Amino acid sequence: MQPPDPADIRRRLARGHGLTIPLDPSLTMPEATAVARDLRSALGADVAVLASPMAGGPIVRVLQLVGDADASAVLPALERLVAEFRAVACALVERSNALEDPEEVRHDGATWSLFPHGEHCRFENEATGVVVEADIHDPGRMDPYFLLEYAQTTGRHDAVVDLCVEGFHDMCRLLDVAGVVYR
């Protein structure tokens, strides 16, 4: 079985319609991961390539991510989202740290339930369902998944959410284009 052809993949790839490409069943996962890394390098930054084990042998999944023009167009909205998320996350963590064994905190006139787990805490606005998942040691630290969940639950960041066809992977791409450091 030949390695995937980047030019063929580019022709077949469409936004929101990822490609699943079976690899040689004899490949180990480290070898499949190397194929995915090489393919991503050949395809460019606006493509995600993920290697996965399957019963019939490893596969690579290829996703067309948000392009530079769309990412640049939404940059002001993304910057507002990031600033808003950081401010709310920092305020919620600060309030929870000020209490001994809190089950909820108040912020901006609303009650937020707390669900601590490891180094994170999930805060959920009991009235609106808005979710803020934050690092309890560094609440301003950006996590693409947490940021996307916040944007989706607020209902105020449609311009950014609408570009995240590929979810977490598109949010990573948007943050990369914006130069926002994340983990």
C-alpha positions as CSV (number, residue, x, y, z in Angstrom):
1,M,0.0,0.0,0.0
2,Q,1.4,3.4,-1.0
3,P,1.6,6.3,1.4
4,P,-1.2,8.8,1.0
5,D,-0.6,11.3,-1.9
6,P,-0.9,14.9,-0.6
7,A,-2.0,16.3,-3.9
8,D,-4.8,13.7,-4.2
9,I,-5.9,14.4,-0.6
10,R,-6.0,18.2,-1.3
11,R,-8.3,17.6,-4.3
12,R,-10.7,15.4,-2.3
13,L,-10.7,17.3,1.0
14,A,-13.6,19.6,1.7
15,R,-14.5,21.6,4.8
16,G,-16.7,19.7,7.2
17,H,-16.1,16.4,5.3
18,G,-12.9,14.9,6.6
19,L,-11.2,12.0,4.8
20,T,-10.5,8.7,6.5
21,I,-7.5,6.9,4.8
22,P,-6.6,3.4,5.7
23,L,-2.9,2.7,6.1
24,D,-1.0,-0.5,5.6
25,P,-2.3,-2.9,8.3
26,S,1.3,-3.9,9.2
27,L,2.2,-0.4,10.3
28,T,2.7,0.2,14.0
29,M,1.1,3.2,15.6
30,P,4.5,5.0,15.8
31,E,4.9,4.4,12.1
32,A,1.3,5.6,11.4
33,T,1.9,8.7,13.5
34,A,5.0,9.4,11.4
35,V,2.9,9.1,8.3
36,A,0.4,11.6,9.7
37,R,3.1,14.0,10.7
38,D,4.7,13.9,7.2
39,L,1.3,14.3,5.6
40,R,0.4,17.3,7.7
41,S,3.7,18.9,6.9
42,A,3.0,18.4,3.2
43,L,-0.6,19.6,3.4
44,G,0.0,22.8,5.4
45,A,-1.2,24.5,8.6
46,D,-4.9,24.6,7.5
47,V,-5.2,20.8,7.7
48,A,-5.2,18.5,10.7
49,V,-4.0,14.9,10.2
50,L,-4.6,12.4,13.0
51,A,-3.4,8.8,13.2
52,S,-5.7,6.3,14.9
53,P,-5.6,2.6,15.6
54,M,-8.5,0.5,14.1
55,A,-9.3,-3.2,14.1
56,G,-8.2,-3.6,10.5
57,G,-5.1,-1.5,10.8
58,P,-4.2,2.1,11.5
59,I,-5.9,5.0,9.7
60,V,-5.3,8.7,9.2
61,R,-8.1,11.2,9.5
62,V,-7.6,14.4,7.5
63,L,-9.6,17.5,8.3
64,Q,-9.8,20.8,6.4
65,L,-9.5,23.5,8.9
66,V,-10.5,27.2,8.8
67,G,-8.4,29.1,6.2
68,D,-6.3,32.2,6.8
69,A,-8.8,34.6,5.3
70,D,-11.7,33.5,7.4
71,A,-9.5,33.3,10.5
72,S,-8.2,36.8,9.9
73,A,-11.7,38.1,9.4
74,V,-12.9,36.8,12.7
75,L,-9.8,37.9,14.6
76,P,-11.4,40.9,16.5
77,A,-14.3,38.6,17.6
78,L,-11.8,36.0,18.7
79,E,-9.8,38.5,20.7
80,R,-13.0,39.7,22.5
81,L,-13.9,36.0,23.2
82,V,-10.5,35.3,24.6
83,A,-10.5,38.4,26.8
84,E,-14.0,37.7,28.1
85,F,-13.2,34.1,28.8
86,R,-10.0,35.0,30.7
87,A,-11.8,37.7,32.8
88,V,-14.7,35.4,33.8
89,A,-12.4,32.4,34.5
90,C,-10.1,34.5,36.6
91,A,-13.0,36.0,38.6
92,L,-14.6,32.6,39.2
93,V,-11.4,30.9,40.3
94,E,-10.5,33.9,42.5
95,R,-14.0,33.7,44.2
96,S,-13.8,30.0,44.7
97,N,-10.3,30.2,46.2
98,A,-11.5,32.8,48.7
99,L,-14.0,30.3,50.1
100,E,-13.4,27.1,52.1
101,D,-14.8,24.1,50.3
102,P,-17.2,26.0,48.1
103,E,-20.0,24.3,46.1
104,E,-21.0,27.4,44.4
105,V,-19.9,31.0,43.9
106,R,-21.5,34.3,42.9
107,H,-20.3,36.3,40.0
108,D,-22.0,39.3,38.3
109,G,-25.2,38.6,40.2
110,A,-25.4,34.9,39.1
111,T,-24.8,31.6,40.9
112,W,-22.2,29.3,39.5
113,S,-22.0,25.6,40.5
114,L,-18.5,24.2,40.9
115,F,-17.3,20.8,39.8
116,P,-13.6,20.6,40.7
117,H,-11.5,17.8,39.1
118,G,-7.8,17.6,39.3
119,E,-6.2,20.9,38.3
120,H,-9.4,22.1,36.7
121,C,-12.8,23.3,37.8
122,R,-15.9,23.4,35.8
123,F,-18.1,26.4,36.7
124,E,-21.7,26.3,35.4
125,N,-24.0,29.3,35.6
126,E,-27.2,27.8,37.1
127,A,-29.5,30.1,35.3
128,T,-28.0,30.3,31.8
129,G,-26.0,27.0,31.5
130,V,-22.9,29.0,30.5
131,V,-19.8,26.8,31.2
132,V,-16.3,28.0,32.2
133,E,-13.8,25.2,32.6
134,A,-10.6,26.7,34.1
135,D,-7.2,25.8,35.3
136,I,-7.3,26.5,39.1
137,H,-3.7,27.4,39.2
138,D,-3.6,29.6,36.1
139,P,-7.2,30.5,35.1
140,G,-6.1,32.8,32.3
141,R,-4.3,29.9,30.5
142,M,-6.0,29.1,27.3
143,D,-7.3,25.7,26.4
144,P,-9.0,25.5,23.0
145,Y,-11.6,23.0,24.1
146,F,-12.6,25.0,27.2
147,L,-12.7,28.2,25.1
148,L,-14.9,26.6,22.5
149,E,-17.3,25.2,25.1
150,Y,-17.6,28.7,26.7
151,A,-18.2,30.3,23.3
152,Q,-20.9,27.7,22.5
153,T,-22.7,28.0,25.8
154,T,-22.8,31.8,25.9
155,G,-24.6,32.2,22.6
156,R,-22.8,35.5,22.1
157,H,-19.9,34.4,19.9
158,D,-21.5,33.0,16.8
159,A,-18.9,34.4,14.4
160,V,-16.2,32.3,16.1
161,V,-18.4,29.2,16.8
162,D,-19.6,29.1,13.2
163,L,-16.0,28.8,12.0
164,C,-15.4,25.8,14.3
165,V,-16.8,23.2,11.9
166,E,-14.1,20.8,13.1
167,G,-14.6,21.8,16.7
168,F,-11.4,21.8,18.9
169,H,-9.2,21.5,15.8
170,D,-10.6,24.7,14.2
171,M,-10.3,26.5,17.6
172,C,-6.7,25.5,17.7
173,R,-6.2,26.9,14.2
174,L,-7.9,30.2,15.1
175,L,-5.7,30.6,18.1
176,D,-2.6,29.8,16.1
177,V,-3.5,32.4,13.4
178,A,-4.2,34.9,16.2
179,G,-0.9,34.1,17.9
180,V,-2.6,33.2,21.2
181,V,-0.5,30.7,23.2
182,Y,-2.5,27.7,24.5
183,R,-1.7,24.4,25.9
